[in-house]
Amino acid sequence: MNRAAAFSDPRSRDEEQANWRSQYKHLLLLAYQSFGVVYGDLSTSPLYVYKSAFSGKLHDYKNEDAIFGVFSLIFWTVTLIPLFKYVFLVLSADDNGEGGTFALYSLLCRHAKFSLLPNQQAADEELSTYYRHGYTNRNIAHSQLKRFLEKHKKSRTALLLVVLFSASMVIGDGVLTPAISVLSSISGLQVNSHKLHDSAVVVIACIVLVGLFSLQHIGTHRVAFMFAPIFFKKTGKDGWISLGGIILCITGTEAMFADLGHFTSASIRVAFVGVIYPCLVLQYMGQAAFISKNFSAIPTSFYQSIPGPIYWPVFVVATLASVVASQAVISATYSIVKQCQALGCFPRVKVVHTSKWIYGQIYIPEINWILMVLCLAITIGFRDTTFIGNAYGIACMTVMFLTTWLMSLVIIFVWQKNAIYALMFLLFFGSIEAFYLSSSYIKVPQGGWVPLVLSVVFMIVMYVWHYGSRRKYLFDLQNKVSMKWILTLGPSLGIVRVPGIGLIYTELATGVPAIFSHFVTNLPAFHQVLVFVCVKSVPVPYVAPDERYLIGRIGPKAYRMYRCIVRYGYNDVQKDNDNFENHLIMSIAEFIQMEAEDSTSGSFEGSIDGRMAVVRTSERFGTRLTMSEVSDDTEDAYVRSSKSPTLLTLQSLYEQESPQVSQRRRVRFELPDAEYLDNEVKEELMELVEAKRAGVAYVMGHSYIKARRNSSFIKKFIIDVAYSFLRKNCRGPAVALNIPHISLIEVGMIYYV
């Protein structure tokens, strides 16, 4: 009766209908927003596909069979690759809502030990976003292949190289897309103005491109036909070569997967199936019908097929669409570089977050100007969309082909399906893409060499940086300070312990780095409280704030030495340093109390240094310490009394020269009276508070990497020349972490790897 009454309640039905309408409105809104961001590149392809397809000897086949044969190939290409492969299959392989090449790689690294950097911990696997699916199916082929790939380092290196090459092709795509899109749209001016010279078109396109890249720092929103067999029978090799131009109809398809994090898979599917796919088919069909009656109009068929009265409105819309398409690919390039940097595969660059409301909208100045210079060089050098199209096709199809291989591994290791399904996927889509790819690489001499050269350069930069960083990490791991040596020093560490907190930055997730022994051997004093901080990227897109801090203790309590591992996902935004200090102090205070209570809350990890716990800050902040904001006039007297007049004068002068330092938030920590706290715990917390009042200093290792004398010539060149050059010309860790210079201490060391 109650159940029947519930179903008959009109208020319940109204609420369900309101929720249903709200969900579908949100879905349709996201689908609408994806038109410019996700499909901008794919939707501007009709500007240049037919021109590129008929650019070679196929231009001599001026008959309806050739025209509709090309259209048939376009139709089936758009149907098989974007629709069947990406919309129905690849979009399901998201990494907690994120897509792209590195999303697939991070999935593989989490489900198998494919990562080359040995800094993963058991506690990382307990992150709530680490595994989204609880797959339990096991098969023999899966286990044997997994053991083989994990055992052989060369196979893991090959997998990394594939991922880096695919990422490099995406960066190359960021160079080629603006060039071909803008140049194709501007060339429409020659339809109405026959006197307009090609050089004028190139100049106008360059002006538009300069304006596009110059505005990046503002942060704009990214905005059944069966003629194929007959076609190949009549055209032969010329028809096969034309495939290099036909594949341009699916350029931008990878953006459906790469931009998944800004939308949802459902919204992208609705947009493509409901609007984009039918509109593309109708557009290509209309161009084919027009060309069949006007063979001479192939180079500018898109604009010539437009009736005169609406020519200028369509030209404006096409130009704006090309700018939106270029913006989407440029933004995707920034995201790829940020992901590479987070996973240790790209030198440190400045990442600017251009929006306070749109998460993930970034701008990288160095990459922006490099892309602009390369894009202008290609536009001026080639001056023709046909040559740029040859390069563009190779870049896009290579990324799709490599995605197919990575997807086959995801089917086995992540979805844990039978290897037969992965083989079927690889053979079906891989053979189609290999057929197109073979046609594209025929055109390497006619402009196709550009993405290959760019990709090789970027891949070498990324691999050299990853190799040097990995060798440095392994050196730290092999030369870390032993606990026996630390224990022999006693609680004072054999030096004078001065007031304050020393944050010692290290890449080691376990153990004490060699720079610590180097420091205490050469200097007679160190801070009252020492915290070894490791800022680590984990192979997940985002880490929840409650799971970000992993806190532990090094040595006995009297040593006042702690370890803090700060975990970020590859799409996380690293917070400013001021808030980090406050969160760190609160996290250590919570750990001290949890340790005293022998609490089971949090994930503990055993190690030779002691146990570590995940401090879930949002649940417990404020229960042990209180934090209040103070002004400069009411600054704690303890801080002023602990510093000499000379030091206070220098600090005042530095703050005048650096306004961003004086604007930092000043807070005061206090320990409220709590009778339930143990005296030993209360003493340790009070010492932590007093140390924070005295100030925080940042100790960073300034290491120089050198290859050993007995190393091979290749290793010496990579380490001593290439990696050294990149390290000297990239942003330092202090700049990347936004550390004020007045609080920074750098310790120089030479690493022989």
HELIX and SHEET records of a PDB file:
HELIX    1   1 ASN A    2  SER A    8  1                                   7    
HELIX    2   2 PRO A   10  VAL A   37  1                                  28    
HELIX    3   3 GLY A   40  SER A   43  1                                   4    
HELIX    4   4 SER A   45  LEU A   47  5                                   3    
HELIX    5   5 VAL A   49  ALA A   53  1                                   5    
HELIX    6   6 LYS A   57  ASP A   60  5                                   4    
HELIX    7   7 GLU A   64  VAL A   78  1                                  15    
HELIX    8   8 THR A   79  VAL A   87  3                                   9    
HELIX    9   9 VAL A   90  SER A   92  5                                   3    
HELIX   10  10 THR A  101  HIS A  111  1                                  11    
HELIX   11  11 ALA A  122  GLU A  126  5                                   5    
HELIX   12  12 ILE A  140  LYS A  151  1                                  12    
HELIX   13  13 LYS A  153  ILE A  186  1                                  34    
HELIX   14  14 LEU A  189  ASN A  192  1                                   4    
HELIX   15  15 ASP A  198  SER A  214  1                                  17    
HELIX   16  16 GLN A  216  ILE A  218  5                                   3    
HELIX   17  17 ALA A  228  THR A  235  1                                   8    
HELIX   18  18 LYS A  237  ILE A  246  1                                  10    
HELIX   19  19 ILE A  247  ILE A  250  5                                   4    
HELIX   20  20 GLU A  254  ALA A  258  1                                   5    
HELIX   21  21 LEU A  260  HIS A  262  5                                   3    
HELIX   22  22 SER A  265  ALA A  271  1                                   7    
HELIX   23  23 PHE A  272  ILE A  276  3                                   5    
HELIX   24  24 TYR A  277  LYS A  293  1                                  17    
HELIX   25  25 PHE A  295  THR A  300  5                                   6    
HELIX   26  26 SER A  301  GLN A  304  1                                   4    
HELIX   27  27 GLY A  308  ILE A  310  5                                   3    
HELIX   28  28 TYR A  311  ALA A  342  1                                  32    
HELIX   29  29 PRO A  365  PHE A  382  1                                  18    
HELIX   30  30 THR A  385  PHE A  413  1                                  29    
HELIX   31  31 ALA A  419  TYR A  441  1                                  23    
HELIX   32  32 VAL A  444  GLY A  448  3                                   5    
HELIX   33  33 TRP A  449  GLN A  478  1                                  30    
HELIX   34  34 MET A  483  LEU A  489  1                                   7    
HELIX   35  35 ALA A  514  ASN A  522  1                                   9    
HELIX   36  36 PRO A  545  GLU A  547  5                                   3    
HELIX   37  37 LYS A  557  TYR A  559  5                                   3    
HELIX   38  38 ASN A  577  GLU A  597  1                                  21    
HELIX   39  39 THR A  617  ARG A  620  1                                   4    
HELIX   40  40 ALA A  637  SER A  641  1                                   5    
HELIX   41  41 PRO A  645  GLU A  657  1                                  13    
HELIX   42  42 PRO A  659  SER A  662  1                                   4    
HELIX   43  43 ASN A  679  ALA A  694  1                                  16    
HELIX   44  44 PHE A  713  LYS A  716  1                                   4    
HELIX   45  45 PHE A  717  TYR A  723  3                                   7    
HELIX   46  46 SER A  724  ASN A  729  1                                   6    
HELIX   47  47 PRO A  733  ALA A  736  1                                   4    
HELIX   48  48 HIS A  741  SER A  743  5                                   3    
SHEET    1   A 2 VAL A 352  HIS A 353  0                                        
SHEET    2   A 2 ILE A 362  TYR A 363 -1                                        
SHEET    1   B 8 PHE A 604  GLU A 605  0                                        
SHEET    2   B 8 MET A 612  VAL A 614 -1                                        
SHEET    3   B 8 TYR A 549  ARG A 553 -1                                        
SHEET    4   B 8 MET A 561  TYR A 568 -1                                        
SHEET    5   B 8 ALA A 525  SER A 537  1                                        
SHEET    6   B 8 VAL A 496  TYR A 505  1                                        
SHEET    7   B 8 VAL A 696  LYS A 706  1                                        
SHEET    8   B 8 LEU A 744  TYR A 752  1                                        
SHEET    1   C 2 THR A 626  GLU A 629  0                                        
SHEET    2   C 2 VAL A 667  GLU A 670 -1                                        
END                                                                             
